[in-house]
Amino acid sequence: MFFNKKVEVATDENKINEILSRGVEDVFVKDDLISKLKSGKQLRIKLGVDPTSPNIHLGRAVVIRKLRDFQKLGHKVIFLIGDFTALIGDPSDKLDKRPMLTEQKIKENLKTYKEQVGKIIDLKNVEFKFNSQWLSKLNFKEVAELAETFSVSQMTGRRNFKDRLDNSVEVSLREFLYPLMQGYDSVVLKSDIEIGGFDQLFNLKAGRIIQKHFGMKEQDVLTVQMLEGTDGRKMSSSWGNIVAINDFPNDMYGKIMALRDELIDKYFLLCTDVSTEEINIINEEIKNGKNPKEAKMRLAREIVTIYHSKKDAESAEKNWVETFSKGGVPDDVEVLKFKEGKGLIDVLVENKVVESRGEFRRLINGGGIKKTDGTQIKDPNILAENDTYKIGKRRFVKLELE
């Protein structure tokens, strides 16, 4: 059973308006939500995240930052880890069937989730829940009761399902179950508000339908805008265009500096605490001919400071200027020890400089691994040497023989 303790809940109109407008795509039902927020009652704010990858990126952080804003007002935030729903796979905005994850893979992905989330919200005032605690216990009769709340036409009318069916792309019955489970989460957690990305709107509204079925007051729904990746497409780990919140400061700074100019405004809005008034000034200056590089450097400093520190941001900026503006090597280049006779591929994969042997070979084939004297590494079986290597566009590592 859950109890709403008497706490100080802020009802400042300006703060409420900021929460319901900045980076927000849609609010449903807005009048009801405003009334709730002004009532002074502590609300239960739910956010569910499926651990489909080990890294939380800036795109996912947008909605976690919104959760933080509700937390600052004094509301009870529930961070739901979808360790069971991740097994099924969220079909939202997917062009084809999402593969089911294994329990082992989900456990691996979860290892540092709390640590990463703690970079954004106050962990001392969070209810952490895992939906396997109740979804894994549902029997077939209970699943059938949930299924009764939706019609086949409602499911096939969902935009991404309809697009796939129109193009003869298979839709699994398993995928129909996902919004039912997410909706049931809202019943168990007694959520007053659920937040998520705007591609989640169908699933979030399912929570209202299923809460009503169980005789509960329906939750209100808030969706945030989508953040594009560094290449302008949707930010996705599978596309390699992410900025992870646990990236090293130099990598994080460099990725932001590689951002498309037209995304500077949106990144300031969704990823930083810079005021909208100041963002508008920055935009006007760029429109009037100011070099966007300066704004991007400010943006990179802000983001590195949020997830690391001001000192790390200043150091990352210095290294970026030395490395990319002057063609040098960072002062604090990462040092890796290796044993004689060890392959370069083994050293880089074992130290997670590259994610896999396949990625190493793709970098080799694309000319993406070089020594700092400009020598391009072409042989995937080459042995490691005492030298400094440039990996991809931004990362440098120095190898030293043990």
C-alpha positions in Angstrom: 0.0 0.0 0.0 1.2 3.5 -0.8 0.8 6.5 1.5 1.0 10.2 0.5 3.1 11.8 3.3 2.4 15.4 4.2 5.2 17.2 2.4 5.7 20.8 1.2 4.5 20.8 -2.5 5.3 24.0 -4.5 2.3 25.4 -6.4 4.2 28.4 -7.9 2.3 29.2 -11.2 5.5 30.2 -13.1 7.2 26.9 -12.2 4.1 24.9 -13.1 3.9 26.7 -16.5 7.6 26.0 -17.1 7.2 22.3 -16.4 4.1 22.1 -18.7 5.7 24.0 -21.6 9.5 23.7 -21.8 10.3 20.8 -24.2 6.8 19.5 -23.9 5.0 18.0 -27.0 1.6 17.2 -25.5 -0.4 17.2 -22.2 -3.5 15.1 -21.8 -5.7 16.2 -19.9 -4.1 19.7 -19.4 -6.8 21.4 -17.4 -7.0 18.5 -15.0 -3.2 18.3 -14.6 -3.0 22.1 -13.9 -5.7 21.7 -11.3 -3.8 18.8 -9.7 -0.5 20.7 -9.6 -2.1 23.8 -8.1 -3.9 21.8 -5.4 -0.9 21.4 -3.2 -1.4 17.6 -3.0 1.7 15.4 -3.5 1.2 13.5 -6.8 2.7 10.2 -7.9 4.7 10.9 -11.1 5.5 7.7 -13.1 8.3 7.2 -15.6 9.0 3.8 -17.1 12.3 3.0 -18.8 13.1 -0.3 -20.5 16.8 -1.2 -20.2 17.3 -2.0 -23.9 20.9 -0.7 -23.8 23.5 -0.2 -21.0 23.8 3.5 -21.6 21.3 6.3 -20.9 21.7 8.9 -23.7 20.7 12.5 -23.8 17.5 11.7 -25.6 16.3 9.5 -22.8 17.6 12.0 -20.3 15.1 14.6 -21.6 12.2 12.9 -19.9 14.3 12.0 -16.8 15.0 15.7 -16.5 11.3 16.4 -16.6 10.8 13.9 -13.8 13.5 15.9 -11.9 11.4 19.0 -12.3 8.4 17.4 -10.8 10.6 16.1 -8.0 11.8 19.6 -7.3 8.2 20.7 -6.8 7.9 18.1 -4.0 6.0 15.4 -5.8 6.7 11.7 -5.4 8.5 10.3 -8.4 8.5 6.6 -9.4 11.2 5.4 -11.6 10.0 2.2 -13.1 12.5 -0.1 -14.7 10.8 -2.2 -17.3 12.8 -5.4 -16.8 9.8 -7.4 -17.8 8.5 -5.2 -20.6 12.0 -5.1 -22.1 11.6 -8.9 -22.6 8.5 -8.2 -24.7 9.8 -5.2 -26.6 8.2 -1.8 -27.0 6.9 -1.5 -30.6 6.5 2.3 -30.4 7.8 4.0 -33.5 9.4 0.8 -34.8 9.4 0.0 -38.5 9.6 -3.7 -38.0 9.3 -6.3 -35.2 11.5 -5.7 -32.2 13.4 -8.8 -31.1 12.9 -10.1 -27.6 15.8 -9.5 -25.2 17.1 -12.2 -22.9 17.0 -11.9 -19.2 20.8 -12.1 -19.0 21.1 -9.2 -21.5 18.6 -7.1 -19.4 20.6 -7.8 -16.2 23.8 -6.7 -17.9 22.2 -3.5 -19.2 20.9 -2.7 -15.7 24.2 -2.7 -13.9 24.8 1.0 -13.8 21.3 2.4 -14.4 20.8 3.7 -10.9 24.2 5.4 -11.0 23.4 7.0 -14.3 19.9 8.1 -13.2 21.5 9.6 -10.1 23.3 12.1 -12.3 19.8 13.7 -12.9 17.4 13.0 -10.1 17.8 12.8 -6.3 18.0 9.1 -5.6 17.0 9.6 -1.9 13.5 10.7 -2.9 12.7 8.1 -5.6 10.6 4.9 -5.6 12.6 2.5 -7.8 10.3 -0.3 -9.0 10.8 -3.3 -11.4 7.7 -4.4 -13.3 8.7 -8.0 -13.3 7.6 -8.0 -9.7 3.9 -8.1 -10.8 3.8 -8.7 -14.6 5.6 -12.1 -14.2 2.9 -13.2 -11.8 -0.1 -12.5 -14.0 -1.9 -15.7 -15.1 -3.6 -16.2 -18.5 -7.0 -15.3 -17.1 -5.7 -11.9 -15.9 -3.9 -11.3 -19.2 -7.2 -12.0 -21.0 -9.0 -9.5 -18.8 -6.4 -6.9 -19.8 -6.8 -7.8 -23.4 -10.5 -7.1 -23.1 -9.8 -3.4 -22.6 -8.7 -3.0 -26.3 -10.2 -4.0 -29.6 -8.2 -5.3 -32.6 -9.2 -2.2 -34.6 -7.7 0.0 -31.9 -4.4 -1.8 -32.1 -4.2 -2.1 -35.9 -5.2 1.6 -36.1 -2.1 2.6 -34.2 0.0 4.6 -36.6 3.2 2.5 -36.7 1.2 -0.8 -36.8 -1.0 0.5 -39.6 2.1 1.6 -41.6 3.7 -1.8 -41.2 0.5 -3.7 -42.1 0.0 -1.4 -45.1 3.5 -2.3 -46.3 3.0 -6.0 -45.6 5.5 -5.9 -42.6 4.6 -8.5 -39.9 3.1 -7.3 -36.6 3.4 -9.9 -33.8 0.5 -10.5 -31.3 3.2 -10.1 -28.7 3.6 -6.5 -29.7 -0.2 -5.9 -28.9 0.5 -7.0 -25.3 3.1 -4.2 -24.7 0.6 -1.3 -24.1 -1.5 -3.6 -21.9 1.4 -4.2 -19.6 2.5 -0.6 -19.5 -1.0 0.4 -18.7 -1.2 -2.2 -15.9 2.0 -0.8 -14.4 0.0 2.4 -13.9 -2.7 0.5 -12.0 -0.2 -1.2 -9.7 1.7 2.1 -9.0 -1.4 4.2 -8.7 0.1 6.9 -10.8 -1.5 10.3 -11.0 0.7 11.4 -14.0 2.8 9.4 -16.4 5.5 11.0 -18.5 7.3 9.8 -21.6 8.5 10.6 -25.1 5.9 11.7 -27.6 6.3 8.4 -29.4 4.9 6.8 -26.3 1.5 8.5 -26.4 -0.5 5.3 -27.3 1.1 3.4 -24.4 0.6 6.3 -21.9 -3.0 6.6 -22.8 -3.4 2.9 -22.4 -2.7 3.5 -18.7 -5.8 5.7 -18.5 -8.0 3.1 -20.2 -6.8 0.3 -17.9 -6.9 2.4 -14.7 -10.6 3.2 -15.6 -11.3 -0.5 -16.1 -10.1 -1.1 -12.6 -12.2 1.7 -11.2 -9.4 4.1 -10.7 -9.0 7.8 -11.4 -7.2 8.1 -14.8 -3.7 9.4 -14.9 -2.9 12.5 -16.8 -0.2 12.2 -19.5 2.7 14.5 -20.4 5.0 13.8 -23.4 8.3 15.5 -24.2 9.8 16.4 -27.6 12.1 14.0 -29.3 15.8 14.8 -29.3 17.7 14.1 -32.6 21.1 12.5 -32.5 24.3 14.1 -33.6 23.6 13.2 -37.3 20.0 14.7 -37.3 18.2 11.3 -37.1 16.4 10.0 -34.0 18.9 9.4 -31.3 19.4 5.7 -31.1 22.2 3.4 -29.8 21.7 1.2 -32.8 22.6 4.1 -35.1 25.6 5.2 -33.1 24.5 8.8 -33.0 24.1 9.1 -29.3 25.7 11.2 -26.6 25.6 9.0 -23.5 25.4 10.6 -20.1 28.3 8.4 -18.9 30.6 9.3 -21.8 34.0 10.6 -20.8 34.1 14.4 -20.6 36.3 14.7 -23.7 34.1 12.4 -25.7 31.0 14.1 -24.6 32.4 17.6 -25.4 33.6 16.4 -28.8 30.3 14.8 -29.8 28.4 18.1 -29.0 30.9 20.0 -31.1 30.1 17.7 -34.0 26.4 18.5 -33.7 24.6 19.9 -36.6 24.2 23.7 -36.2 20.4 23.6 -36.6 20.1 21.5 -33.5 22.0 23.9 -31.1 18.7 25.6 -30.1 16.9 22.3 -29.3 19.8 20.9 -27.3 20.0 24.0 -25.2 16.2 23.7 -24.6 16.0 20.0 -23.8 19.4 19.2 -22.4 20.4 22.2 -20.2 19.0 24.6 -17.6 19.8 27.7 -19.6 16.7 30.0 -19.5 14.5 30.2 -22.6 15.2 34.0 -22.7 18.9 33.4 -23.0 18.4 30.7 -25.6 16.4 33.1 -27.6 19.3 35.6 -27.5 21.7 32.9 -28.6 19.5 32.1 -31.5 19.1 35.7 -32.6 22.9 36.2 -32.5 23.4 33.2 -34.8 20.7 34.4 -37.2 22.5 37.8 -37.3 25.7 36.2 -38.4 27.5 35.2 -35.2 29.7 32.0 -35.6 27.6 29.1 -34.2 30.8 27.5 -32.9 30.8 29.8 -29.9 27.2 28.8 -29.0 28.2 25.1 -29.5 31.1 25.5 -27.2 28.8 27.0 -24.5 26.4 24.1 -25.1 29.2 21.5 -24.7 30.4 23.2 -21.5 26.9 23.2 -20.0 26.2 19.5 -20.8 29.6 18.3 -19.6 29.2 20.3 -16.4 25.8 18.7 -15.7 27.0 15.1 -16.0 30.6 15.6 -14.7 31.8 18.9 -13.3 32.7 22.5 -14.3 36.4 21.5 -14.0 35.9 18.6 -16.3 34.1 20.9 -18.8 36.9 23.4 -18.8 39.5 20.7 -19.3 37.5 19.1 -22.1 37.2 22.4 -23.8 40.9 23.0 -23.6 41.6 19.6 -25.0 39.1 20.1 -27.8 40.8 23.4 -28.8 44.2 21.9 -28.6 43.2 18.7 -30.5 40.8 19.8 -33.1 41.5 23.5 -33.6 45.3 23.2 -33.5 45.7 19.5 -34.6 47.3 18.3 -31.3 46.7 15.5 -28.9 44.9 16.0 -25.6 47.0 16.5 -22.5 45.1 13.9 -20.5 45.1 11.2 -23.1 43.8 7.9 -21.8 46.7 5.4 -21.1 46.2 1.7 -21.6 48.7 -1.0 -20.6 49.2 -4.1 -22.7 51.3 -7.2 -22.8 53.8 -7.9 -25.5 52.4 -9.8 -28.4 48.8 -8.6 -27.7 46.7 -7.7 -30.8 45.6 -4.0 -31.1 42.0 -5.3 -31.5 42.2 -7.2 -28.2 43.5 -4.2 -26.3 40.8 -1.8 -27.6 37.9 -4.2 -27.2 38.9 -5.4 -23.7 39.3 -1.8 -22.5 35.9 -0.8 -24.2 37.5 1.8 -26.4 35.5 0.1 -29.2 32.4 -1.9 -28.4 33.2 -5.0 -30.4 35.5 -6.7 -32.8 33.1 -6.0 -35.5 33.2 -2.3 -34.8 37.0 -2.4 -34.8 37.0 -3.9 -38.3 34.5 -1.3 -39.5 36.7 1.4 -38.2 39.7 -0.2 -39.9 37.9 -0.5 -43.2 36.8 3.2 -43.0 40.2 4.5 -42.2 39.1 5.4 -38.6 42.1 4.1 -36.6 45.4 6.0 -37.0 48.6 6.7 -35.2 49.1 10.3 -34.3 51.8 10.6 -37.0 49.1 10.0 -39.5 49.9 6.3 -40.2 46.6 4.6 -41.0 46.0 1.1 -39.5 44.9 -1.2 -42.2 45.6 -4.7 -40.8 43.0 -5.9 -38.3 45.5 -8.4 -36.9 48.2 -5.9 -36.2 50.0 -6.1 -32.8 49.7 -3.3 -30.3 52.7 -1.0 -30.0 54.0 1.7 -27.7 52.2 4.6 -29.4 49.3 7.0 -29.4 46.3 6.2 -31.5 43.4 8.2 -32.8 40.2 6.2 -32.7 37.4 7.6 -34.8 37.0 11.3 -35.0 37.5 12.3 -31.3 39.1 9.7 -29.1 42.8 9.2 -28.4 44.5 6.4 -26.4 48.1 6.0 -25.5 49.3 2.3 -25.4 52.2 1.4 -23.1 53.8 -2.0 -22.8 53.6 -3.5 -19.3 
